[in-house]
Amino acid sequence: MDLWKELGEPKLIVAPMVDASELAWRMLCRKHGAQLCYTPMLHSSVFVKSEKYRNESLQTCPEDRPLIIQFCANNPKTLLQAAKFVEGYCDCIDINLGCPQSIAKRGHYGAFLQDEWPLLAEMVSTLRKNISTPVSCKIRVFPEIEKSVKYAKMLEEAGCQMLTVHGRTREQKGPLTGVASWSHIKAIREAVSIPVIANGNIQCLNDIWRCINETGCRGVMSAEGILYNPALFEGTLVPVWEVALEYLKLTDLHPCPLSYIRGHLFKLFHHIFAVSENEDLRQGIALGKNKDTFLETTLKIKERFETLHQNGASWSNNNVSDDCNVHLPPWICQPWVRMAPELHLEKMLRLSNRAKEERLNGTNEKENVQSSSKRELEGDTEDSEGVSKKKQKKMAKKSSANPNCRRNYISCAICQNPVGLKCEYKFCKLCCKAKCIKEVLDCPGHRIKVATRKALKIETMQTEPIKT
């Protein structure tokens, strides 16, 4: 608990987010109640080799404390080298063991190390023994609570001084994210003696206190929730243009890539852009070439909605896109609630069936047009300008061809996308994944292993002794 006291016993924490928790955003969140912030995940190997990467990625200032710097790694020596560079610039160094993205799988780090316990123990103990800065870890859980507890205790024994637990498994991401398990987090918190931070299901201020009461954790971390509402920790209903203008001013003090700024503005204005009448505003951010354009669009949003906000205008979400669950007026900062995985799969199936019908109808129309053209060509040897029948056929063939298509491909059996060349079911990757999840199948061609993982889970449950 010494580390927790050194950090100021924070309860409201901003998560590490790639390309999203840069210095300007951290300072905005601190202004609105954040008590502890993480840097974006830094790649330890690149951090050691590239001075340019170190200078660009590690930005901080005296007001940016307490601060935790997070690294991803799969080599204890490289991780230690990277940690040596940042001693003195932060209050703790965190090891990312929770990233579930494809890039983490390719790079062999994050959540794709959670089965390699000896390596993880060596990484944690190497840092703990060789640097003066405290060491923490951010993890995801296993499907089984008991295995998740063993995992956390192993990291504690290796020297981890604080643990952030994201209550989702490695497979729960993107449209299949689902609800985080606070039961897993509570079991881990009760089993270890080090401070535990809870991560998952934090969309509003009430969620924070509910999570702390249910899990008993020392603090709560927010990632996606705070991107849509940087005033989440205050629990206030802030107009989107206010925080957007604050953030743009902070980027003047703490410059960052334009892509970071665009990404944050898209999150803040997400609900406004979901309304079809505001497509012009969306294009202002999407096509903006500089911060001046972003500022101009933000001021247009303020001009369009400020009067409605001041007058307390009522709002109907009938003209909002289906995937945007709006409960407050769209000009108010609020969370984006993801669709449940089951509903997402049903939606994708409906879209696939609709695409298949449209493709079949389009094929029939195309055949009719071609047949009609052929009859017309056969009826006349030359048109009014003296073009021969052979020339007309050649011209018609050229006009119907797609100039951007370099080769023929087989369409997916459900939608119009190209099939995977090695897919057993002759589907594109998206349709194949939906089929495998629904029917519990594997597809070696797309490297989808739903059945294999389920079998491994059952085997593990059967072989591991159950404590009573």
Secondary structure, DSSP 8 states (H G I E B T S, - for coil): -HHHHHTT---EEE---TTTS-HHHHHHHHHTT--EEE---EEHHHHHH-HHHHHHH----TTS-SEEEEEE-S-HHHHHHHHHHHTTS-SEEEEEE---SHHHHHHT-GGGGTT-HHHHHHHHHHHHHH-SS-EEEEEE--SSHHHHHHHHHHHHHHT--EEEEESS-TT--GGG-----HHHHHHHHHH-SS-EEEES---SHHHHHHHHHHH--SEEEESHHHHH-TTTTTT---BHHHHHHHHHHHHHHS---HHHHHHHHHHHTHHHHTBGGGHHHHHHHHS--SHHHHHHHHHHHHHHHHHHHHTT-----TTB-TT---SS-TTB--------HHHHHHHHHHHHHHHHHHHHHHHHHHHHHHHHHHHHHHH-SB-TT--BHHHHHHHHHHHHS-TT--S---B-SSSSSB--TT-TT---HHHHHHHHHHHT-EETTTTEEHHHHHHHHHHHHHHS----
